[in-house]
Amino acid sequence: MQHSEATSFYRAVDAASLGRSIADARKEVGLTQQDVAEKLGVTRGTIVRLEHGEPVSIVIAMNAIRAVGRDVALVPRFARLQVKQ
């Protein structure tokens, strides 16, 4: 898929880095934690927990990623991956 604008890539290897990545993407698109919570039908506290790497449902995490306009690519740990824009 071609994108007309630059797309940021995040590498998340654990819950904490995934949460930071979601928080960074949310801020880039100008959404508040409350905005994301409302889109997902959850409390703001759930988004706070997600962004801090605390336990939340994987469904909520995946929906939050979509809510901030991102996609997920799962790459095996020792795979060689070259991303071109």
Secondary structure, DSSP 8 states (H G I E B T S, - for coil): ---SS--------SHHHHHHHHHHHHHHTT--HHHHHHHHTS-HHHHHHHHTT----HHHHHHHHHHTT-------TT-------
